Structure formats: C-alpha cells, structure tokens
Amino acid sequence: MKFCKTCGNILVVKDTLDGKKLFCRKCNEASNLDGIMTINFPQSQQKEVAIFDETSLEFPTTKVLCPKCDKEVEAYWALQQTRAADEPPTRFYRCKECNNVWREYS
C-alpha cells in the first residue's frame, strides 16, 4: 500500500496508455509502479456447524413438506444466519420420520 506524498491519501492503481500507474483520488498526483505488486486475499475459513444433533428433541416443531418423504410431516426447525447480516436467516428442518435435513432460504 502506498500513500500520496502530497496529501497522504491512499494511492490507487489505474491503467493508462503507458501501463499501470498509481494515482491519488484527492489531488490527482501520479507515480510509477516500482517493482511487482502482489495482492493476496485470504480465503474464508469455512467451518461446519452442527444444526441438529442428538439434542434435536429440544427444537420446536412444525408441519412442513419433507422433500425425501414427499409428504407433509412434523419436523424440527432452527434459524441460522448463514449469509450477510442484511440477508434473511436460513431455516433448517429435520424430518421426524426419516431424519432428512434440508434448508430453506427466506
């Protein structure tokens, strides 16, 4: 990361006719890229979370269509925030008859 020598703002990379250059968005100061620039983005650590386990008997139940049984059954359900905070939560179900687990995005 480089900063503008004039105003201290972060410099951004832009393509020009002469190749890539660093530019300041505030004062339009330009400078050449010196050396090789590498950008590394860390991969998110995906972890498995057990929604239903042997304590599933403590979850609330509802009547819902089980995709495996292909009929309306009683199933345990739970809500889990699996996406961004501004997205609705994901509803997980576990069929009481066949123990099939599936999810439903709201």
Gaussian input, Z-matrix of N, CA and C with variables (Angstrom, degrees):
# hf/3-21g

backbone

0 1
 N
 C     1     B1
 C     2     B2     1     A1
 N     3     B3     2     A2     1     D1
 C     4     B4     3     A3     2     D2
 C     5     B5     4     A4     3     D3
 N     6     B6     5     A5     4     D4
 C     7     B7     6     A6     5     D5
 C     8     B8     7     A7     6     D6
 N     9     B9     8     A8     7     D7
 C    10    B10     9     A9     8     D8
 C    11    B11    10    A10     9     D9
 N    12    B12    11    A11    10    D10
 C    13    B13    12    A12    11    D11
 C    14    B14    13    A13    12    D12
 N    15    B15    14    A14    13    D13
 C    16    B16    15    A15    14    D14
 C    17    B17    16    A16    15    D15
 N    18    B18    17    A17    16    D16
 C    19    B19    18    A18    17    D17
 C    20    B20    19    A19    18    D18
 N    21    B21    20    A20    19    D19
 C    22    B22    21    A21    20    D20
 C    23    B23    22    A22    21    D21
 N    24    B24    23    A23    22    D22
 C    25    B25    24    A24    23    D23
 C    26    B26    25    A25    24    D24
 N    27    B27    26    A26    25    D25
 C    28    B28    27    A27    26    D26
 C    29    B29    28    A28    27    D27
 N    30    B30    29    A29    28    D28
 C    31    B31    30    A30    29    D29
 C    32    B32    31    A31    30    D30
 N    33    B33    32    A32    31    D31
 C    34    B34    33    A33    32    D32
 C    35    B35    34    A34    33    D33
 N    36    B36    35    A35    34    D34
 C    37    B37    36    A36    35    D35
 C    38    B38    37    A37    36    D36
 N    39    B39    38    A38    37    D37
 C    40    B40    39    A39    38    D38
 C    41    B41    40    A40    39    D39
 N    42    B42    41    A41    40    D40
 C    43    B43    42    A42    41    D41
 C    44    B44    43    A43    42    D42
 N    45    B45    44    A44    43    D43
 C    46    B46    45    A45    44    D44
 C    47    B47    46    A46    45    D45
 N    48    B48    47    A47    46    D46
 C    49    B49    48    A48    47    D47
 C    50    B50    49    A49    48    D48
 N    51    B51    50    A50    49    D49
 C    52    B52    51    A51    50    D50
 C    53    B53    52    A52    51    D51
 N    54    B54    53    A53    52    D52
 C    55    B55    54    A54    53    D53
 C    56    B56    55    A55    54    D54
 N    57    B57    56    A56    55    D55
 C    58    B58    57    A57    56    D56
 C    59    B59    58    A58    57    D57
 N    60    B60    59    A59    58    D58
 C    61    B61    60    A60    59    D59
 C    62    B62    61    A61    60    D60
 N    63    B63    62    A62    61    D61
 C    64    B64    63    A63    62    D62
 C    65    B65    64    A64    63    D63
 N    66    B66    65    A65    64    D64
 C    67    B67    66    A66    65    D65
 C    68    B68    67    A67    66    D66
 N    69    B69    68    A68    67    D67
 C    70    B70    69    A69    68    D68
 C    71    B71    70    A70    69    D69
 N    72    B72    71    A71    70    D70
 C    73    B73    72    A72    71    D71
 C    74    B74    73    A73    72    D72
 N    75    B75    74    A74    73    D73
 C    76    B76    75    A75    74    D74
 C    77    B77    76    A76    75    D75
 N    78    B78    77    A77    76    D76
 C    79    B79    78    A78    77    D77
 C    80    B80    79    A79    78    D78
 N    81    B81    80    A80    79    D79
 C    82    B82    81    A81    80    D80
 C    83    B83    82    A82    81    D81
 N    84    B84    83    A83    82    D82
 C    85    B85    84    A84    83    D83
 C    86    B86    85    A85    84    D84
 N    87    B87    86    A86    85    D85
 C    88    B88    87    A87    86    D86
 C    89    B89    88    A88    87    D87
 N    90    B90    89    A89    88    D88
 C    91    B91    90    A90    89    D89
 C    92    B92    91    A91    90    D90
 N    93    B93    92    A92    91    D91
 C    94    B94    93    A93    92    D92
 C    95    B95    94    A94    93    D93
 N    96    B96    95    A95    94    D94
 C    97    B97    96    A96    95    D95
 C    98    B98    97    A97    96    D96
 N    99    B99    98    A98    97    D97
 C   100   B100    99    A99    98    D98
 C   101   B101   100   A100    99    D99
 N   102   B102   101   A101   100   D100
 C   103   B103   102   A102   101   D101
 C   104   B104   103   A103   102   D102
 N   105   B105   104   A104   103   D103
 C   106   B106   105   A105   104   D104
 C   107   B107   106   A106   105   D105
 N   108   B108   107   A107   106   D106
 C   109   B109   108   A108   107   D107
 C   110   B110   109   A109   108   D108
 N   111   B111   110   A110   109   D109
 C   112   B112   111   A111   110   D110
 C   113   B113   112   A112   111   D111
 N   114   B114   113   A113   112   D112
 C   115   B115   114   A114   113   D113
 C   116   B116   115   A115   114   D114
 N   117   B117   116   A116   115   D115
 C   118   B118   117   A117   116   D116
 C   119   B119   118   A118   117   D117
 N   120   B120   119   A119   118   D118
 C   121   B121   120   A120   119   D119
 C   122   B122   121   A121   120   D120
 N   123   B123   122   A122   121   D121
 C   124   B124   123   A123   122   D122
 C   125   B125   124   A124   123   D123
 N   126   B126   125   A125   124   D124
 C   127   B127   126   A126   125   D125
 C   128   B128   127   A127   126   D126
 N   129   B129   128   A128   127   D127
 C   130   B130   129   A129   128   D128
 C   131   B131   130   A130   129   D129
 N   132   B132   131   A131   130   D130
 C   133   B133   132   A132   131   D131
 C   134   B134   133   A133   132   D132
 N   135   B135   134   A134   133   D133
 C   136   B136   135   A135   134   D134
 C   137   B137   136   A136   135   D135
 N   138   B138   137   A137   136   D136
 C   139   B139   138   A138   137   D137
 C   140   B140   139   A139   138   D138
 N   141   B141   140   A140   139   D139
 C   142   B142   141   A141   140   D140
 C   143   B143   142   A142   141   D141
 N   144   B144   143   A143   142   D142
 C   145   B145   144   A144   143   D143
 C   146   B146   145   A145   144   D144
 N   147   B147   146   A146   145   D145
 C   148   B148   147   A147   146   D146
 C   149   B149   148   A148   147   D147
 N   150   B150   149   A149   148   D148
 C   151   B151   150   A150   149   D149
 C   152   B152   151   A151   150   D150
 N   153   B153   152   A152   151   D151
 C   154   B154   153   A153   152   D152
 C   155   B155   154   A154   153   D153
 N   156   B156   155   A155   154   D154
 C   157   B157   156   A156   155   D155
 C   158   B158   157   A157   156   D156
 N   159   B159   158   A158   157   D157
 C   160   B160   159   A159   158   D158
 C   161   B161   160   A160   159   D159
 N   162   B162   161   A161   160   D160
 C   163   B163   162   A162   161   D161
 C   164   B164   163   A163   162   D162
 N   165   B165   164   A164   163   D163
 C   166   B166   165   A165   164   D164
 C   167   B167   166   A166   165   D165
 N   168   B168   167   A167   166   D166
 C   169   B169   168   A168   167   D167
 C   170   B170   169   A169   168   D168
 N   171   B171   170   A170   169   D169
 C   172   B172   171   A171   170   D170
 C   173   B173   172   A172   171   D171
 N   174   B174   173   A173   172   D172
 C   175   B175   174   A174   173   D173
 C   176   B176   175   A175   174   D174
 N   177   B177   176   A176   175   D175
 C   178   B178   177   A177   176   D176
 C   179   B179   178   A178   177   D177
 N   180   B180   179   A179   178   D178
 C   181   B181   180   A180   179   D179
 C   182   B182   181   A181   180   D180
 N   183   B183   182   A182   181   D181
 C   184   B184   183   A183   182   D182
 C   185   B185   184   A184   183   D183
 N   186   B186   185   A185   184   D184
 C   187   B187   186   A186   185   D185
 C   188   B188   187   A187   186   D186
 N   189   B189   188   A188   187   D187
 C   190   B190   189   A189   188   D188
 C   191   B191   190   A190   189   D189
 N   192   B192   191   A191   190   D190
 C   193   B193   192   A192   191   D191
 C   194   B194   193   A193   192   D192
 N   195   B195   194   A194   193   D193
 C   196   B196   195   A195   194   D194
 C   197   B197   196   A196   195   D195
 N   198   B198   197   A197   196   D196
 C   199   B199   198   A198   197   D197
 C   200   B200   199   A199   198   D198
 N   201   B201   200   A200   199   D199
 C   202   B202   201   A201   200   D200
 C   203   B203   202   A202   201   D201
 N   204   B204   203   A203   202   D202
 C   205   B205   204   A204   203   D203
 C   206   B206   205   A205   204   D204
 N   207   B207   206   A206   205   D205
 C   208   B208   207   A207   206   D206
 C   209   B209   208   A208   207   D207
 N   210   B210   209   A209   208   D208
 C   211   B211   210   A210   209   D209
 C   212   B212   211   A211   210   D210
 N   213   B213   212   A212   211   D211
 C   214   B214   213   A213   212   D212
 C   215   B215   214   A214   213   D213
 N   216   B216   215   A215   214   D214
 C   217   B217   216   A216   215   D215
 C   218   B218   217   A217   216   D216
 N   219   B219   218   A218   217   D217
 C   220   B220   219   A219   218   D218
 C   221   B221   220   A220   219   D219
 N   222   B222   221   A221   220   D220
 C   223   B223   222   A222   221   D221
 C   224   B224   223   A223   222   D222
 N   225   B225   224   A224   223   D223
 C   226   B226   225   A225   224   D224
 C   227   B227   226   A226   225   D225
 N   228   B228   227   A227   226   D226
 C   229   B229   228   A228   227   D227
 C   230   B230   229   A229   228   D228
 N   231   B231   230   A230   229   D229
 C   232   B232   231   A231   230   D230
 C   233   B233   232   A232   231   D231
 N   234   B234   233   A233   232   D232
 C   235   B235   234   A234   233   D233
 C   236   B236   235   A235   234   D234
 N   237   B237   236   A236   235   D235
 C   238   B238   237   A237   236   D236
 C   239   B239   238   A238   237   D237
 N   240   B240   239   A239   238   D238
 C   241   B241   240   A240   239   D239
 C   242   B242   241   A241   240   D240
 N   243   B243   242   A242   241   D241
 C   244   B244   243   A243   242   D242
 C   245   B245   244   A244   243   D243
 N   246   B246   245   A245   244   D244
 C   247   B247   246   A246   245   D245
 C   248   B248   247   A247   246   D246
 N   249   B249   248   A248   247   D247
 C   250   B250   249   A249   248   D248
 C   251   B251   250   A250   249   D249
 N   252   B252   251   A251   250   D250
 C   253   B253   252   A252   251   D251
 C   254   B254   253   A253   252   D252
 N   255   B255   254   A254   253   D253
 C   256   B256   255   A255   254   D254
 C   257   B257   256   A256   255   D255
 N   258   B258   257   A257   256   D256
 C   259   B259   258   A258   257   D257
 C   260   B260   259   A259   258   D258
 N   261   B261   260   A260   259   D259
 C   262   B262   261   A261   260   D260
 C   263   B263   262   A262   261   D261
 N   264   B264   263   A263   262   D262
 C   265   B265   264   A264   263   D263
 C   266   B266   265   A265   264   D264
 N   267   B267   266   A266   265   D265
 C   268   B268   267   A267   266   D266
 C   269   B269   268   A268   267   D267
 N   270   B270   269   A269   268   D268
 C   271   B271   270   A270   269   D269
 C   272   B272   271   A271   270   D270
 N   273   B273   272   A272   271   D271
 C   274   B274   273   A273   272   D272
 C   275   B275   274   A274   273   D273
 N   276   B276   275   A275   274   D274
 C   277   B277   276   A276   275   D275
 C   278   B278   277   A277   276   D276
 N   279   B279   278   A278   277   D277
 C   280   B280   279   A279   278   D278
 C   281   B281   280   A280   279   D279
 N   282   B282   281   A281   280   D280
 C   283   B283   282   A282   281   D281
 C   284   B284   283   A283   282   D282
 N   285   B285   284   A284   283   D283
 C   286   B286   285   A285   284   D284
 C   287   B287   286   A286   285   D285
 N   288   B288   287   A287   286   D286
 C   289   B289   288   A288   287   D287
 C   290   B290   289   A289   288   D288
 N   291   B291   290   A290   289   D289
 C   292   B292   291   A291   290   D290
 C   293   B293   292   A292   291   D291
 N   294   B294   293   A293   292   D292
 C   295   B295   294   A294   293   D293
 C   296   B296   295   A295   294   D294
 N   297   B297   296   A296   295   D295
 C   298   B298   297   A297   296   D296
 C   299   B299   298   A298   297   D297
 N   300   B300   299   A299   298   D298
 C   301   B301   300   A300   299   D299
 C   302   B302   301   A301   300   D300
 N   303   B303   302   A302   301   D301
 C   304   B304   303   A303   302   D302
 C   305   B305   304   A304   303   D303
 N   306   B306   305   A305   304   D304
 C   307   B307   306   A306   305   D305
 C   308   B308   307   A307   306   D306
 N   309   B309   308   A308   307   D307
 C   310   B310   309   A309   308   D308
 C   311   B311   310   A310   309   D309
 N   312   B312   311   A311   310   D310
 C   313   B313   312   A312   311   D311
 C   314   B314   313   A313   312   D312
 N   315   B315   314   A314   313   D313
 C   316   B316   315   A315   314   D314
 C   317   B317   316   A316   315   D315

   B1=1.4402
   B2=1.5287
   B3=1.3107
   B4=1.4654
   B5=1.5206
   B6=1.3324
   B7=1.4563
   B8=1.5238
   B9=1.3272
   B10=1.4561
   B11=1.5296
   B12=1.3309
   B13=1.4694
   B14=1.5235
   B15=1.3420
   B16=1.4612
   B17=1.5282
   B18=1.3636
   B19=1.4708
   B20=1.5267
   B21=1.3247
   B22=1.4606
   B23=1.5191
   B24=1.3277
   B25=1.4626
   B26=1.5342
   B27=1.3288
   B28=1.4674
   B29=1.5222
   B30=1.3240
   B31=1.4552
   B32=1.5228
   B33=1.3409
   B34=1.4635
   B35=1.5229
   B36=1.3189
   B37=1.4652
   B38=1.5238
   B39=1.3375
   B40=1.4663
   B41=1.5186
   B42=1.3395
   B43=1.4634
   B44=1.5262
   B45=1.3199
   B46=1.4647
   B47=1.5251
   B48=1.3137
   B49=1.4693
   B50=1.5243
   B51=1.3335
   B52=1.4695
   B53=1.5296
   B54=1.3211
   B55=1.4642
   B56=1.5220
   B57=1.2946
   B58=1.4666
   B59=1.5235
   B60=1.3499
   B61=1.4607
   B62=1.5197
   B63=1.3177
   B64=1.4594
   B65=1.5201
   B66=1.3417
   B67=1.4619
   B68=1.5220
   B69=1.3289
   B70=1.4626
   B71=1.5234
   B72=1.3077
   B73=1.4626
   B74=1.5266
   B75=1.3220
   B76=1.4646
   B77=1.5274
   B78=1.3350
   B79=1.4702
   B80=1.5290
   B81=1.3354
   B82=1.4708
   B83=1.5248
   B84=1.3074
   B85=1.4681
   B86=1.5304
   B87=1.3164
   B88=1.4631
   B89=1.5155
   B90=1.3361
   B91=1.4639
   B92=1.5197
   B93=1.3095
   B94=1.4626
   B95=1.5208
   B96=1.3128
   B97=1.4640
   B98=1.5200
   B99=1.3055
   B100=1.4619
   B101=1.5179
   B102=1.3191
   B103=1.4564
   B104=1.5126
   B105=1.3006
   B106=1.4593
   B107=1.5166
   B108=1.3292
   B109=1.4555
   B110=1.5243
   B111=1.3025
   B112=1.4540
   B113=1.5154
   B114=1.3207
   B115=1.4566
   B116=1.5159
   B117=1.3131
   B118=1.4643
   B119=1.5154
   B120=1.3153
   B121=1.4500
   B122=1.5214
   B123=1.3250
   B124=1.4673
   B125=1.5242
   B126=1.3236
   B127=1.4553
   B128=1.5150
   B129=1.3227
   B130=1.4584
   B131=1.5244
   B132=1.2816
   B133=1.4600
   B134=1.5274
   B135=1.3208
   B136=1.4557
   B137=1.5171
   B138=1.3041
   B139=1.4539
   B140=1.5180
   B141=1.2995
   B142=1.4533
   B143=1.5188
   B144=1.3104
   B145=1.4549
   B146=1.5180
   B147=1.3107
   B148=1.4654
   B149=1.5251
   B150=1.3177
   B151=1.4580
   B152=1.5210
   B153=1.3312
   B154=1.4560
   B155=1.5225
   B156=1.2972
   B157=1.4629
   B158=1.5232
   B159=1.3056
   B160=1.4667
   B161=1.5292
   B162=1.3330
   B163=1.4665
   B164=1.5258
   B165=1.3309
   B166=1.4617
   B167=1.5204
   B168=1.3129
   B169=1.4603
   B170=1.5197
   B171=1.3321
   B172=1.4571
   B173=1.5272
   B174=1.3411
   B175=1.4561
   B176=1.5221
   B177=1.3353
   B178=1.4641
   B179=1.5297
   B180=1.3120
   B181=1.4654
   B182=1.5200
   B183=1.3308
   B184=1.4565
   B185=1.5197
   B186=1.3154
   B187=1.4656
   B188=1.5252
   B189=1.3360
   B190=1.4592
   B191=1.5256
   B192=1.3405
   B193=1.4597
   B194=1.5197
   B195=1.3375
   B196=1.4641
   B197=1.5264
   B198=1.3451
   B199=1.4643
   B200=1.5248
   B201=1.3325
   B202=1.4683
   B203=1.5308
   B204=1.3285
   B205=1.4753
   B206=1.5278
   B207=1.3300
   B208=1.4562
   B209=1.5279
   B210=1.3284
   B211=1.4615
   B212=1.5200
   B213=1.3294
   B214=1.4618
   B215=1.5232
   B216=1.3312
   B217=1.4626
   B218=1.5231
   B219=1.3066
   B220=1.4559
   B221=1.5267
   B222=1.3291
   B223=1.4640
   B224=1.5235
   B225=1.3302
   B226=1.4600
   B227=1.5215
   B228=1.3281
   B229=1.4559
   B230=1.5252
   B231=1.3453
   B232=1.4637
   B233=1.5199
   B234=1.3238
   B235=1.4617
   B236=1.5171
   B237=1.3339
   B238=1.4716
   B239=1.5252
   B240=1.3235
   B241=1.4678
   B242=1.5251
   B243=1.3344
   B244=1.4669
   B245=1.5190
   B246=1.3243
   B247=1.4642
   B248=1.5253
   B249=1.3076
   B250=1.4649
   B251=1.5291
   B252=1.3121
   B253=1.4649
   B254=1.5235
   B255=1.3365
   B256=1.4603
   B257=1.5270
   B258=1.3253
   B259=1.4626
   B260=1.5287
   B261=1.3305
   B262=1.4637
   B263=1.5301
   B264=1.3306
   B265=1.4672
   B266=1.5286
   B267=1.3232
   B268=1.4615
   B269=1.5177
   B270=1.3422
   B271=1.4630
   B272=1.5239
   B273=1.3330
   B274=1.4634
   B275=1.5232
   B276=1.3417
   B277=1.4607
   B278=1.5188
   B279=1.3380
   B280=1.4687
   B281=1.5236
   B282=1.3201
   B283=1.4596
   B284=1.5248
   B285=1.3349
   B286=1.4654
   B287=1.5243
   B288=1.3433
   B289=1.4638
   B290=1.5291
   B291=1.3390
   B292=1.4690
   B293=1.5340
   B294=1.3307
   B295=1.4769
   B296=1.5275
   B297=1.3273
   B298=1.4633
   B299=1.5304
   B300=1.3422
   B301=1.4632
   B302=1.5244
   B303=1.3309
   B304=1.4551
   B305=1.5171
   B306=1.3209
   B307=1.4607
   B308=1.5157
   B309=1.3167
   B310=1.4558
   B311=1.5234
   B312=1.3322
   B313=1.4620
   B314=1.5191
   B315=1.3041
   B316=1.4730
   B317=1.5042
   A1=107.48
   A2=115.57
   A3=120.16
   A4=108.83
   A5=114.47
   A6=120.93
   A7=109.95
   A8=115.70
   A9=122.50
   A10=109.53
   A11=116.35
   A12=121.10
   A13=111.40
   A14=117.30
   A15=121.34
   A16=112.23
   A17=116.02
   A18=118.60
   A19=114.15
   A20=118.88
   A21=121.40
   A22=115.14
   A23=117.97
   A24=121.70
   A25=110.51
   A26=117.31
   A27=121.43
   A28=108.97
   A29=116.74
   A30=121.87
   A31=110.01
   A32=115.66
   A33=121.39
   A34=109.37
   A35=116.54
   A36=122.11
   A37=109.08
   A38=115.90
   A39=121.50
   A40=108.54
   A41=115.44
   A42=120.97
   A43=108.91
   A44=116.75
   A45=122.33
   A46=108.15
   A47=116.42
   A48=120.32
   A49=110.88
   A50=116.77
   A51=122.23
   A52=112.62
   A53=118.13
   A54=121.54
   A55=110.49
   A56=116.80
   A57=121.46
   A58=109.74
   A59=115.39
   A60=121.82
   A61=108.73
   A62=115.48
   A63=122.12
   A64=108.60
   A65=116.29
   A66=121.35
   A67=110.07
   A68=114.80
   A69=121.67
   A70=107.47
   A71=118.25
   A72=122.08
   A73=111.86
   A74=116.48
   A75=120.02
   A76=112.31
   A77=117.53
   A78=119.72
   A79=113.20
   A80=117.76
   A81=124.00
   A82=114.20
   A83=117.40
   A84=121.98
   A85=107.32
   A86=117.99
   A87=122.38
   A88=109.73
   A89=115.61
   A90=119.84
   A91=108.70
   A92=115.48
   A93=120.86
   A94=110.40
   A95=114.43
   A96=119.81
   A97=107.58
   A98=116.54
   A99=118.81
   A100=108.95
   A101=115.80
   A102=120.48
   A103=111.74
   A104=114.78
   A105=122.43
   A106=108.74
   A107=115.79
   A108=120.75
   A109=108.40
   A110=116.83
   A111=122.45
   A112=108.56
   A113=115.64
   A114=120.59
   A115=107.53
   A116=116.66
   A117=122.32
   A118=109.27
   A119=116.05
   A120=121.84
   A121=107.87
   A122=117.81
   A123=119.00
   A124=110.71
   A125=115.71
   A126=119.99
   A127=108.60
   A128=114.74
   A129=118.29
   A130=109.28
   A131=115.30
   A132=121.17
   A133=108.26
   A134=115.74
   A135=120.90
   A136=108.10
   A137=116.85
   A138=119.16
   A139=109.13
   A140=114.63
   A141=119.71
   A142=108.93
   A143=114.52
   A144=120.48
   A145=107.20
   A146=116.96
   A147=121.09
   A148=108.46
   A149=115.83
   A150=120.30
   A151=109.22
   A152=115.95
   A153=120.96
   A154=109.01
   A155=116.68
   A156=121.85
   A157=107.94
   A158=116.87
   A159=119.19
   A160=113.03
   A161=117.92
   A162=120.31
   A163=111.66
   A164=118.10
   A165=121.44
   A166=113.00
   A167=116.82
   A168=120.18
   A169=111.61
   A170=117.75
   A171=121.32
   A172=112.48
   A173=118.58
   A174=121.72
   A175=110.58
   A176=117.71
   A177=120.35
   A178=110.12
   A179=116.19
   A180=120.79
   A181=109.74
   A182=114.66
   A183=121.73
   A184=108.65
   A185=116.90
   A186=121.96
   A187=107.62
   A188=116.05
   A189=121.33
   A190=108.94
   A191=116.98
   A192=121.96
   A193=109.50
   A194=116.93
   A195=121.76
   A196=108.03
   A197=118.28
   A198=119.86
   A199=113.45
   A200=118.12
   A201=120.76
   A202=110.86
   A203=116.98
   A204=120.88
   A205=111.31
   A206=116.71
   A207=123.58
   A208=112.07
   A209=114.92
   A210=120.75
   A211=108.37
   A212=115.03
   A213=119.47
   A214=109.32
   A215=115.55
   A216=121.66
   A217=109.10
   A218=115.36
   A219=120.40
   A220=107.17
   A221=116.04
   A222=120.53
   A223=110.03
   A224=115.15
   A225=120.51
   A226=107.46
   A227=117.63
   A228=119.47
   A229=110.52
   A230=114.58
   A231=121.55
   A232=108.30
   A233=116.34
   A234=122.15
   A235=109.13
   A236=116.19
   A237=121.09
   A238=107.96
   A239=117.23
   A240=121.52
   A241=107.66
   A242=117.46
   A243=121.42
   A244=112.73
   A245=117.03
   A246=120.41
   A247=108.76
   A248=117.33
   A249=121.63
   A250=110.47
   A251=115.88
   A252=121.38
   A253=112.62
   A254=117.87
   A255=119.70
   A256=112.54
   A257=117.86
   A258=123.35
   A259=108.95
   A260=117.41
   A261=118.64
   A262=111.00
   A263=117.18
   A264=119.69
   A265=111.78
   A266=115.68
   A267=122.75
   A268=107.98
   A269=116.34
   A270=120.95
   A271=108.05
   A272=116.46
   A273=122.66
   A274=108.75
   A275=115.62
   A276=121.91
   A277=109.51
   A278=115.59
   A279=121.87
   A280=107.25
   A281=115.40
   A282=121.89
   A283=109.83
   A284=116.62
   A285=120.51
   A286=111.55
   A287=117.84
   A288=120.64
   A289=112.73
   A290=117.33
   A291=120.02
   A292=113.20
   A293=118.08
   A294=124.53
   A295=113.71
   A296=117.72
   A297=120.93
   A298=109.16
   A299=116.60
   A300=121.59
   A301=108.21
   A302=117.27
   A303=122.04
   A304=109.12
   A305=114.98
   A306=119.71
   A307=110.44
   A308=114.33
   A309=121.67
   A310=107.37
   A311=115.97
   A312=120.09
   A313=108.69
   A314=117.15
   A315=121.22
   A316=111.25
   D1=133.19
   D2=-179.88
   D3=-122.52
   D4=153.63
   D5=-178.12
   D6=-121.34
   D7=151.18
   D8=179.44
   D9=-66.70
   D10=132.05
   D11=179.49
   D12=-73.27
   D13=-20.53
   D14=-178.34
   D15=-84.63
   D16=-50.77
   D17=-173.88
   D18=-118.56
   D19=-10.03
   D20=177.75
   D21=86.69
   D22=2.29
   D23=179.02
   D24=-71.31
   D25=158.09
   D26=176.59
   D27=-71.18
   D28=135.04
   D29=177.84
   D30=-86.71
   D31=141.26
   D32=179.26
   D33=-114.08
   D34=152.79
   D35=-179.75
   D36=-86.59
   D37=132.02
   D38=176.00
   D39=-132.33
   D40=146.51
   D41=174.24
   D42=-82.10
   D43=131.79
   D44=175.66
   D45=-126.58
   D46=176.86
   D47=177.02
   D48=-64.54
   D49=-27.24
   D50=179.60
   D51=-90.31
   D52=8.85
   D53=-176.95
   D54=107.94
   D55=-164.26
   D56=-178.72
   D57=-82.17
   D58=138.61
   D59=178.52
   D60=-136.30
   D61=160.70
   D62=175.07
   D63=-94.45
   D64=131.61
   D65=-179.81
   D66=-127.60
   D67=147.92
   D68=173.58
   D69=-95.47
   D70=128.09
   D71=-179.73
   D72=-72.56
   D73=-22.99
   D74=-176.42
   D75=-85.21
   D76=-51.51
   D77=-174.35
   D78=-114.06
   D79=5.22
   D80=178.18
   D81=60.91
   D82=20.93
   D83=174.48
   D84=-64.03
   D85=137.41
   D86=-179.83
   D87=-121.64
   D88=145.44
   D89=175.15
   D90=-146.70
   D91=156.04
   D92=-179.99
   D93=-76.12
   D94=151.91
   D95=172.67
   D96=-77.39
   D97=128.54
   D98=177.37
   D99=-111.92
   D100=118.68
   D101=-179.39
   D102=87.71
   D103=-173.27
   D104=-178.90
   D105=-93.56
   D106=134.74
   D107=179.30
   D108=-104.95
   D109=127.78
   D110=178.23
   D111=-120.55
   D112=132.85
   D113=177.40
   D114=-117.18
   D115=122.46
   D116=178.55
   D117=-112.51
   D118=129.14
   D119=175.41
   D120=-111.79
   D121=119.20
   D122=-179.45
   D123=-66.52
   D124=140.40
   D125=177.07
   D126=-78.91
   D127=140.34
   D128=179.69
   D129=-68.37
   D130=142.18
   D131=179.38
   D132=-85.37
   D133=98.22
   D134=178.98
   D135=-76.42
   D136=127.88
   D137=178.13
   D138=-126.35
   D139=148.32
   D140=178.82
   D141=-84.26
   D142=136.60
   D143=178.57
   D144=-120.20
   D145=126.34
   D146=179.09
   D147=-78.76
   D148=111.84
   D149=178.26
   D150=-82.45
   D151=-47.74
   D152=-179.67
   D153=-117.17
   D154=131.55
   D155=176.22
   D156=-141.56
   D157=-155.82
   D158=-177.73
   D159=-66.18
   D160=-13.42
   D161=177.45
   D162=-93.50
   D163=15.45
   D164=-177.91
   D165=-61.06
   D166=-20.34
   D167=-179.71
   D168=-62.37
   D169=-15.16
   D170=-179.77
   D171=-88.35
   D172=-5.42
   D173=-178.42
   D174=-83.44
   D175=154.01
   D176=175.59
   D177=-69.69
   D178=160.62
   D179=179.71
   D180=-122.24
   D181=159.54
   D182=177.13
   D183=-153.26
   D184=163.42
   D185=174.77
   D186=-88.51
   D187=127.10
   D188=-177.49
   D189=-153.07
   D190=157.58
   D191=179.04
   D192=-79.84
   D193=116.74
   D194=178.04
   D195=-83.23
   D196=125.88
   D197=-179.76
   D198=-66.91
   D199=-24.13
   D200=-179.66
   D201=-84.68
   D202=-45.17
   D203=178.71
   D204=-75.35
   D205=-22.66
   D206=-178.00
   D207=58.14
   D208=38.88
   D209=175.80
   D210=-155.80
   D211=165.41
   D212=178.23
   D213=-76.19
   D214=125.52
   D215=-177.51
   D216=-134.15
   D217=170.78
   D218=172.01
   D219=-87.26
   D220=134.17
   D221=-177.12
   D222=-139.76
   D223=147.30
   D224=171.29
   D225=-72.99
   D226=151.08
   D227=177.03
   D228=-141.93
   D229=154.89
   D230=177.95
   D231=-151.15
   D232=149.83
   D233=175.75
   D234=-104.83
   D235=138.64
   D236=179.23
   D237=-141.55
   D238=132.96
   D239=176.03
   D240=-80.27
   D241=102.03
   D242=-175.57
   D243=-105.20
   D244=-13.31
   D245=-179.18
   D246=-119.61
   D247=-163.24
   D248=-178.51
   D249=-60.32
   D250=157.15
   D251=-176.07
   D252=-62.68
   D253=-26.36
   D254=179.96
   D255=-85.95
   D256=0.95
   D257=176.43
   D258=-96.20
   D259=152.51
   D260=177.26
   D261=-69.08
   D262=155.47
   D263=-179.96
   D264=-69.77
   D265=163.10
   D266=177.17
   D267=-95.27
   D268=135.95
   D269=178.39
   D270=-100.60
   D271=125.85
   D272=178.24
   D273=-105.57
   D274=141.20
   D275=178.31
   D276=-124.60
   D277=151.21
   D278=171.60
   D279=-136.07
   D280=116.30
   D281=-178.17
   D282=-64.93
   D283=133.30
   D284=179.22
   D285=-75.71
   D286=-18.65
   D287=-178.43
   D288=-88.63
   D289=-47.40
   D290=-174.37
   D291=-113.90
   D292=-2.14
   D293=-179.00
   D294=64.26
   D295=14.61
   D296=175.69
   D297=-64.53
   D298=136.59
   D299=177.68
   D300=-114.07
   D301=131.90
   D302=176.92
   D303=-144.23
   D304=167.13
   D305=-178.97
   D306=-123.18
   D307=158.81
   D308=179.50
   D309=-136.82
   D310=122.36
   D311=177.68
   D312=-87.73
   D313=131.48
   D314=-179.11
   D315=-77.10

